[in-house]
Amino acid sequence: MAAFALIVASLFAFEYSGRKSEHFLASERASFVARCTETAKKALGQHKAPKYCNCLRSEIEEVYSYLEYGKFSADIERGTIPVEVRALAEKCRPPN
């Protein structure tokens, strides 16, 4: 369970700039995967972390627009992860 908490911390990887847009930029996607991988590799290892982070990025983008993500990004920064987002993280979590 502690390892999963570390994985959920990878959700901090998307930086919300306040931009008024529905879509994530390619640079934001790349930054998310890089930052997420750095966090997740502590719990998942070097080989599983990038796959997990790409999955999580894809799931977040499929469900939320950039503006929607911005609405709860402050909660994520405070350590409060919305239940729906936790479910996405769990969906992408690789088996042990």
N, C-alpha and C positions, 0 to 999 in steps of 0.2 A: 504494500500500500504506500509506503514512503517513496518508493521508486515512481509510482504513478503521480504522486504530488509533484515530484520534480518534472515529470513529463508535462503535467498541466501548467507548470510554470513557463513552459515553452510558449504558451499563448501570449506572453508578453512580447513576443517577437514581432508582431505587427505593430508598427508605430503609426498611430493616427495623427496626422498633421493638421486636421481640421479642414482639409481641402473639401470643397463642395462638389463631390463627384460620386457617381454610383459605382464606378469601377476602380479596382486596384490597378496601380501602375506596375509594369514589368519590374521596375527597380524595387518596388515594395514587395513583390512576390519573392524576388531573389534575396532581398534582405531578410525577409521572414524565414525562409528556408535556412539561410546561413546562421542566423541567430538562434533559431529553434534547434538546429542540429548541435550547436555548441552546448546548449542546455541539455537536450535529450540524450546526447551520447554518454553523459554521466550515468544515466539510468539504463540505457538500452545498448550501449556499445557503439563503436565507430561505424559498424556496417548496417545496423538496424535504424539508427537515428535519421539518416537522410530520407529513407523510405517513409518512416513515420511522419516526418515533417512535411514532405511533399503531399502525403495523404491529407494531413490536417489542413494544410493551406488550401488544397482543392475543396475539401468539405466546407471550410469556412466560406470560401468564395461562392460555392454552390448555394449555400443557405442565406448568406448575408451580403448585402451591397456594402460598399465602403462606408457610406453614410450610416447604415445600420450598425456596422461594426464600431463606428465612432461613438455611437450612443452608449455602448457598454464598455468601451475601452478604459474609461476612468475607473470603472468597477474592477476590471482585470488588474489595473495597475495597483489598486488597493488590496489585491489578493482575493477579491470576490469574483469567482468564476460562475457565470450563469449556468444553470442546470443544462440548458440546451447545448451550450458550448462544451461542457464536460462530457456530454453524450457523444459529441463529435470526436473528442480526444479519445474516448474509450473505443469508439468504432475503429479508429486508426491504430490503436495500441497493438503491437505484435504479440503473438503468443510467447510465453516464456520458453 
